[in-house]
């Protein structure tokens, strides 16, 4: 069975954006770290250059940015309503 980014908890839009760039299957370091990073846990991974460490933490950062955008949008919307 092949592990996918979505099965690790990566949002469908982010997984689709990765797929558009030819990134469809996580490397081992990503498989081991993405779920914990998305859950807000600290992760520490040691692997050779080019093994995908940065992308192991990036989905959590992107999810935080999306949530922050949603909170900001909702806050502005709430202020705009009389």
C-alpha positions as CSV (number, residue, x, y, z in Angstrom):
1,X,0.0,0.0,0.0
2,X,1.4,3.4,-1.0
3,X,1.3,6.2,1.6
4,X,-0.1,9.5,0.3
5,X,0.2,13.0,1.6
6,X,-3.6,13.1,2.3
7,X,-3.4,9.8,4.3
8,X,-0.9,11.6,6.5
9,X,-3.3,14.5,7.1
10,X,-2.2,17.0,4.5
11,X,-5.2,19.0,3.2
12,X,-6.6,18.0,-0.2
13,X,-5.7,21.5,-1.8
14,X,-2.1,21.2,-0.6
15,X,-1.8,17.6,-1.7
16,X,-3.1,18.6,-5.1
17,X,-0.6,21.5,-5.3
18,X,2.2,19.1,-4.5
19,X,0.9,16.6,-7.2
20,X,0.8,19.4,-9.8
21,X,4.6,19.7,-9.1
22,X,5.1,15.9,-9.4
23,X,5.3,15.3,-5.7
24,X,2.9,12.5,-5.1
25,X,4.4,10.2,-2.5
26,X,6.1,11.2,0.7
27,X,9.7,10.3,1.4
28,X,10.5,8.3,4.5
29,X,11.3,11.3,6.6
30,X,8.1,12.9,5.6
31,X,6.1,9.8,6.4
32,X,7.6,9.8,9.9
33,X,7.1,13.6,10.6
34,X,4.1,15.1,8.8
35,X,1.4,13.7,11.1
36,X,3.2,14.8,14.2
37,X,4.0,18.3,12.8
38,X,0.3,18.7,11.7
39,X,-0.7,17.8,15.3
40,X,1.4,20.6,16.6
41,X,4.1,18.4,18.1
42,X,7.8,19.3,17.9
43,X,9.6,17.2,15.4
44,X,13.3,16.5,15.0
45,X,14.5,14.6,12.0
46,X,18.0,13.7,10.9
47,X,18.5,12.7,7.3
48,X,20.8,13.3,4.4
49,X,20.5,16.4,2.2
50,X,17.8,16.0,-0.4
51,X,15.7,13.5,1.7
52,X,12.7,15.8,2.1
53,X,13.1,17.2,5.6
54,X,11.9,20.7,4.7
55,X,8.7,19.3,3.1
56,X,8.2,17.2,6.2
57,X,7.5,20.4,8.2
58,X,6.1,22.5,5.5
59,X,2.5,21.1,5.5
60,X,2.1,22.1,9.1
61,X,3.3,25.6,8.4
62,X,0.9,25.8,5.4
63,X,-2.0,24.6,7.5
64,X,-1.2,27.2,10.2
65,X,-1.1,29.9,7.5
66,X,-4.5,28.7,6.1
67,X,-6.0,28.7,9.6
68,X,-4.6,32.2,10.3
69,X,-6.1,33.4,7.0
70,X,-9.5,31.9,7.9
71,X,-9.4,33.5,11.4
72,X,-8.4,36.9,9.9
73,X,-11.1,36.7,7.2
74,X,-13.7,35.7,9.8
75,X,-12.6,38.5,12.1
76,X,-12.9,41.1,9.3
77,X,-16.2,39.7,8.3
78,X,-17.5,39.9,11.9
79,X,-16.4,43.5,12.2
80,X,-18.1,44.4,8.9
81,X,-21.5,43.0,10.0
82,X,-23.7,45.6,11.8
